[in-house]
Amino acid sequence: MLSLNTLSPGKGARKAKKRIGRGPGSGFGKTAGRGHKGARSRSGYTCKPGFEGGQMPLHRRLPKRGFTNIFKKECTIVSLSALDRFDAGTVIDRDALLAAGLIKNTDNLIKVLANGEISKALTVDVDKISQGARDKIVAAGGTVKE
């Protein structure tokens, strides 16, 4: 009869822990499976990331490609359709866009692109604006400052 005191795991389900350094009869005595001498036989051995045993590491074997411009300026893109939510006659600048939640990072430049349409006369004061967006804002009766 099967009861809690007769339960046991199936054969082969549990593997015994490898006991190293317990004499020559265990098969892992003396050097405890670490071999003779060398860095890996010592206690406290750690390997640098990317180390390949003295072989030239992959990150040094591959050629260098490209270039990173450290003077690059990041632009936060704002669509023209997003500006349509403001009331007519509003001055749209960095503070207004931040308050409306259209931009998050205040360090980047702000660029308005002509995605969508605008139906209200707005005054747009941002860092950059595309020619198409400029034309649409002026056609709607608004003005653009840069």
C-alpha positions in Angstrom: 0.0 0.0 0.0 1.2 3.5 -0.9 1.5 5.9 2.0 3.6 8.9 3.0 6.1 6.8 5.0 6.8 4.5 2.0 7.3 7.3 -0.6 10.7 7.5 -2.2 12.1 9.0 -5.4 12.4 6.7 -8.4 15.7 4.9 -9.2 18.1 7.3 -10.9 16.1 10.4 -10.0 18.6 11.5 -7.3 22.3 11.7 -8.1 24.8 11.6 -5.2 27.0 14.6 -4.8 30.6 14.3 -6.1 32.8 14.1 -3.0 36.3 15.4 -4.0 39.5 15.3 -2.0 38.4 12.2 0.0 41.3 9.8 -0.7 42.6 7.8 -3.6 39.8 5.3 -3.5 37.2 7.9 -4.5 38.8 8.7 -7.8 39.0 12.3 -6.9 41.6 12.3 -4.2 45.0 14.1 -4.1 44.5 16.9 -6.7 40.7 16.7 -6.3 40.0 16.6 -10.1 42.0 19.8 -10.8 45.0 18.2 -12.5 48.6 19.2 -11.7 49.7 22.8 -11.4 48.4 25.7 -13.5 46.1 28.6 -12.7 42.9 26.4 -12.6 44.4 24.2 -9.9 44.9 27.1 -7.5 42.2 28.4 -5.2 40.8 31.7 -6.0 41.2 31.3 -9.7 39.1 33.7 -11.8 39.2 34.2 -15.6 38.9 37.6 -17.2 35.8 38.1 -19.4 36.8 37.3 -23.0 39.9 35.3 -22.1 40.4 32.3 -24.4 43.3 30.5 -22.8 46.0 32.7 -24.4 44.5 32.5 -27.9 43.8 35.9 -29.4 40.3 36.8 -28.1 37.4 37.2 -30.5 37.0 40.9 -29.7 40.7 41.4 -30.8 40.5 39.1 -33.9 37.5 41.0 -35.5 38.3 44.2 -37.4 37.2 47.5 -36.1 34.3 49.1 -38.0 32.7 52.5 -38.1 33.1 55.6 -36.0 31.2 57.3 -33.2 30.8 61.1 -33.5 31.1 62.4 -30.0 29.7 65.8 -31.0 26.4 64.3 -32.4 23.3 66.2 -31.3 20.2 64.1 -30.5 16.8 65.4 -31.7 13.5 64.6 -30.1 10.9 64.2 -32.9 7.5 65.8 -32.6 4.8 65.2 -35.2 2.7 68.0 -36.6 -0.5 66.0 -35.8 0.6 66.0 -32.1 0.6 69.8 -32.0 -3.0 69.9 -33.2 -4.1 69.2 -29.6 -3.1 72.7 -28.4 -5.6 75.6 -28.5 -5.4 78.2 -31.3 -2.9 81.0 -30.6 -0.8 79.0 -28.1 3.0 79.4 -28.1 4.5 76.0 -28.4 7.9 75.8 -26.9 10.0 73.4 -24.8 8.0 74.0 -21.7 4.6 73.6 -23.4 5.7 70.3 -25.0 7.1 69.1 -21.7 3.9 69.9 -19.8 1.8 68.2 -22.5 4.0 65.0 -22.2 5.1 65.1 -25.8 8.8 65.2 -24.8 10.6 63.7 -21.8 14.3 64.6 -22.2 14.9 68.3 -22.0 18.6 68.1 -23.1 17.9 67.0 -26.7 17.0 69.4 -29.5 13.4 69.4 -30.6 12.5 69.0 -34.2 9.0 69.2 -35.7 8.2 67.0 -38.7 5.3 67.3 -41.1 3.6 64.0 -40.1 -0.1 64.7 -40.2 -2.1 67.9 -40.6 -2.6 71.0 -38.5 -5.9 73.0 -38.4 -5.1 75.8 -35.9 -3.0 78.9 -35.9 -0.1 78.2 -33.5 3.2 79.9 -32.8 5.9 77.3 -32.8 9.2 78.1 -31.1 11.5 75.0 -31.3 15.1 74.2 -32.3 14.5 72.7 -35.7 11.6 72.3 -38.1 11.2 70.7 -41.5 10.3 72.7 -44.5 7.1 70.8 -45.0 6.0 71.4 -41.4 6.9 75.1 -41.7 4.7 75.4 -44.8 1.7 73.6 -43.2 1.9 75.8 -40.0 2.1 79.0 -42.1 -0.8 77.8 -44.3 -2.9 77.2 -41.2 -2.3 80.9 -40.1 0.5 80.2 -37.6 4.0 81.5 -37.2 7.4 79.8 -36.8 10.3 80.9 -34.7 13.7 79.1 -34.5 
